């Protein structure tokens, strides 16, 4: 069992433990909604099925509602329990993860609307590039949520390597799409939409990386954000 889970058993009441577990469970449920929205957005991009686009919008509403609910849970738990040590780290980590999940939802809603514009233009450029980025981003999102669920430090660390891979794919996609625009300026509008879709997916990957950072903070109590001004490193 993870040491953090051991802390729950040793240091808190059963009721408090249940409240913390409910907080973790609600966070993972919100993460599941974001994964669902990612699948729907990519399905619409590939199929132009309008019913899928509607599903994406409905899921976005659920994500926003989950954010409000989790914010209320965090606030109530802090007021009632005044958590300390690892308990406080969990509450703080959840408050940050929720913010990143909501922003992922916003980016994926953009993917849906931009995909509609792509299909309206009648151009199908960039499909391969988007699929390559999406495949890696979907793995990052799933692995970041799994790392949080399991308090898995090694899995959280692995996400940083996957982020570097996504950055390389994204940069390669931009070069390919820029070349496509140069070769046929009539495609500029369509290609720009694809570039913004790629950018939104890349941002989802960035938010997944943030979640991995929060998992490390939760497990080790070490803040590794912003290495250019932060002396903390992995242990």
C-alpha positions, 0 to 999 in steps of 0.5 A, a space after each residue: 500500500 502507498 505510504 499516503 494511503 497508510 497515512 489515511 489509516 493512521 492519522 484521520 477518523 473514518 469519517 474524514 477518510 471517507 470524505 477524502 476518498 469521496 473527493 478523490 472519486 469525484 475528481 476521477 469521475 470528472 477526469 472520466 468526463 474529460 476523457 469522454 469529451 476527448 473521444 467525442 471531439 476526435 470522433 466528430 473530427 473524423 466522422 462529421 457526425 453532428 450527434 457526436 458534436 452535440 454530445 461534446 457540448 453536453 459533456 462540457 456542461 457536465 464538466 463545468 458542473 463537476 468543477 463547481 461541485 468539487 470546489 464546494 467539496 474542497 471548501 467545505 472540507 477545509 472549513 470542517 476538517 482543517 486538514 494538515 500534512 498529506 491530507 492538506 496536500 490531497 485537498 490542494 492537489 485536487 483543487 489544482 487538478 480540477 482547474 486543469 480538467 476544466 481547462 481541458 474541457 474548454 480546449 476540447 470544446 474548441 476542437 469540436 467547433 473548429 472541426 465543424 469549420 474544417 468540414 464546412 470548408 470541404 477540406 480534409 487536410 491534417 487528418 494524419 497530423 491530428 490523429 498522431 497528436 490525439 493518440 499521444 494526448 489521450 494516453 497522457 490524460 489516461 495515465 495522469 488520471 491513473 497516476 492520481 488514482 494509484 498515487 503512482 509516482 513512476 507513472 507520473 514521471 513517465 508522463 514528462 517523456 510522453 509530453 516531450 514526444 507530443 511536442 515533437 509531433 506537434 512541431 512536425 505537424 506545424 511544419 507539414 501544415 505550413 508547407 501545405 499552405 505554401 503549396 496551395 494558398 487556397 487551403 490557408 483557412 482550412 489549414 489554420 483551423 487544423 493548426 488551432 485544433 492541434 494547438 488545443 490538443 497540445 494544450 490538453 497534453 500540457 494540462 495532463 502534465 500539470 496533473 502529473 506534477 500534482 501527483 508528485 507533490 501529493 506523494 512526495 510533498 515536493 513542488 517541481 513546477 517552473 524548474 527555471 525558478 524552482 530548485 526542487 527536483 525528483 527524489 
